[in-house]
């Protein structure tokens, strides 16, 4: 379901959000799945113009991708953490997260996918 949601997020963010909201999070037993879900749900909400001011969900993704060193996913996670701070009108924190995302994106193997977010 997560891979399906990811494949739809660019063209059909509303469908992606619907898919993600219908996933029972108890089914996500692996830490990698929980992090991926957290990132995708945050991204889908952002693409559907849903204001998000609570960073607890995206912090799950940031912490996981930091721990495994996946620079492409770190770039996306930090970008969306910045988006949450943007929504919360925390401009300084948002800029800090965006700058962190840029640093990871510079080292990501497939930069074009990161900047489509």
PLY file of the C-alpha trace (Angstrom):
ply
format ascii 1.0
element vertex 117
property float x
property float y
property float z
element edge 116
property int vertex1
property int vertex2
end_header
0.00 0.00 0.00
2.84 2.41 0.81
4.53 1.84 -2.54
1.21 2.33 -4.32
0.63 5.56 -2.42
4.12 6.78 -3.28
3.56 6.05 -6.98
0.39 8.18 -7.00
1.49 11.12 -4.88
2.65 13.42 -7.69
-0.40 13.18 -9.95
-3.08 12.17 -7.45
-2.24 13.53 -4.00
-5.89 13.34 -2.93
-6.04 9.62 -3.76
-2.73 9.11 -1.99
-4.07 10.81 1.13
-7.15 8.60 1.03
-5.04 5.44 0.75
-2.75 6.49 3.60
-5.59 7.50 5.90
-7.12 4.04 5.46
-3.98 2.18 6.50
-4.23 0.79 9.99
-0.98 1.90 11.57
-0.93 -1.17 13.83
-0.15 -3.15 10.66
3.08 -1.21 10.24
5.29 -3.30 12.47
8.63 -2.58 10.81
10.35 0.67 11.73
11.13 1.30 8.05
7.41 1.07 7.19
6.43 3.45 10.01
9.01 6.00 8.84
7.94 5.68 5.20
4.29 6.05 6.22
5.07 9.13 8.31
6.90 10.77 5.42
4.26 9.90 2.83
1.37 11.05 5.03
3.09 14.36 5.78
3.84 14.81 2.08
0.28 13.94 1.03
-1.20 16.37 3.53
1.12 19.10 2.32
0.23 18.45 -1.32
-3.46 18.65 -0.38
-2.89 22.04 1.30
-3.69 20.74 4.74
-2.06 22.95 7.35
0.19 20.92 9.65
1.75 22.41 12.74
2.58 19.29 14.76
5.98 17.84 13.88
5.65 14.58 15.83
4.79 12.49 12.75
7.60 13.78 10.54
10.10 13.49 13.39
9.56 9.72 13.18
10.76 9.80 9.58
13.63 12.21 10.26
14.95 10.12 13.15
14.72 6.88 11.21
16.34 8.16 8.01
19.06 9.87 10.05
19.76 6.55 11.80
20.11 4.60 8.53
21.83 7.36 6.56
19.50 7.34 3.55
20.38 10.79 2.17
17.60 10.94 -0.40
14.94 10.20 2.22
16.67 12.48 4.72
16.38 15.33 2.22
12.66 14.71 1.79
12.04 14.30 5.51
13.84 17.53 6.39
12.03 19.36 3.59
8.66 18.34 4.99
9.76 19.12 8.52
10.47 22.60 7.19
7.02 22.70 5.60
5.43 21.97 8.97
7.39 24.77 10.60
6.35 27.02 7.68
2.71 26.20 8.41
3.30 26.97 12.08
4.80 30.37 11.14
8.15 29.36 12.62
10.17 30.89 9.82
13.61 30.51 11.36
13.10 26.82 12.09
11.60 26.27 8.63
14.62 27.84 6.94
16.98 25.74 9.07
15.20 22.52 8.00
15.12 23.57 4.34
18.85 24.28 4.42
19.46 20.88 5.99
17.34 19.29 3.24
19.45 21.03 0.60
22.66 19.66 2.12
21.32 16.10 2.00
19.93 16.61 -1.51
23.37 17.62 -2.76
24.61 14.14 -1.82
21.54 12.19 -2.93
22.01 9.80 -5.86
18.79 10.88 -7.58
18.32 14.58 -6.92
15.54 15.05 -9.49
13.11 12.94 -7.42
13.72 15.04 -4.34
12.91 18.35 -5.96
9.58 17.08 -7.33
8.15 17.19 -3.80
0 1
1 2
2 3
3 4
4 5
5 6
6 7
7 8
8 9
9 10
10 11
11 12
12 13
13 14
14 15
15 16
16 17
17 18
18 19
19 20
20 21
21 22
22 23
23 24
24 25
25 26
26 27
27 28
28 29
29 30
30 31
31 32
32 33
33 34
34 35
35 36
36 37
37 38
38 39
39 40
40 41
41 42
42 43
43 44
44 45
45 46
46 47
47 48
48 49
49 50
50 51
51 52
52 53
53 54
54 55
55 56
56 57
57 58
58 59
59 60
60 61
61 62
62 63
63 64
64 65
65 66
66 67
67 68
68 69
69 70
70 71
71 72
72 73
73 74
74 75
75 76
76 77
77 78
78 79
79 80
80 81
81 82
82 83
83 84
84 85
85 86
86 87
87 88
88 89
89 90
90 91
91 92
92 93
93 94
94 95
95 96
96 97
97 98
98 99
99 100
100 101
101 102
102 103
103 104
104 105
105 106
106 107
107 108
108 109
109 110
110 111
111 112
112 113
113 114
114 115
115 116
